[in-house]
Amino acid sequence: MPSATTSTDVDPDAPAGRLWQGQTPDAREADRRHRLVEAGLELVGTQGVAALTMRAACRDASVGPRYFYDLFATREELLEAVYDETVDRVREPILEAVVAVAEGGTTTAIKTAFETAVDVVEADPRLGRILFRESAADDTLRPRSQAAMPDFVLTVVAQVAPERAEALRGAAGGWTLIGLSAAIFSLFLAWSEGVRHTSREEFIDHCASLAADTLGLDVER
């Protein structure tokens, strides 16, 4: 286990902006933040939200505790940063994949989105645990999750059906997005926890069909 401090955290009282071990103060701060978020992702993704404490994160990140509150006002603020990082790690490959096949039509793009989501969650089970199990149970993460998923669904729709995405931005569309997001959330929670009523391919097809039907997408174009 790494010690609570390393040489990178022995920050001498040098004038602001002075390089130390080849890094500026801003670079050292960014590095500490990155390590704390990575440590938090590992803790929450393998042991659950309760495992994330200031001391545990500092220990696993090899960051001195005195630096923690320079970066995060509370342990909950670090937890939110862990969740946001998790969302980014899932969002980015999905959007890249959807954009790459968007010209192939809505059917291909929506199915690709779910294929990629399953790939990412299966490749790193920590992400699935944080996005689904932990966010459903934790009071800090639940509101963040409830806002993030509808927003992401709308972002994907905007890539393949811009006119439909615009319509979904209305009040009624908001409820549609929330309803679909809740359904997809439940499906992926079950899948990530080992529920396997069908094959992987059938699960993806089911999710894609559900999304297309609920959102009113023209899957034939």
Secondary structure, 3 states (H helix, E strand, C coil): CCCCCCHHHCCCCCCCCCCECCECHHHHHHHHHHHHHHHHHHHHHHHCHHHCCHHHHHHHHCCCHHHHHHHCCCHHHHHHHHHHHHHHHHHHHHHHHHHHHHHHCHHHHHHHHHHHHHHHHHHCHHHHHHHHHHHHHCCCHHHHHHHHHHHHHHHHHHHHCHHHHHHHCCHHHHHHHHHHHHHHHHHHHHHHCCCCCCCHHHHHHHHHHHHHHHHCCCCCC
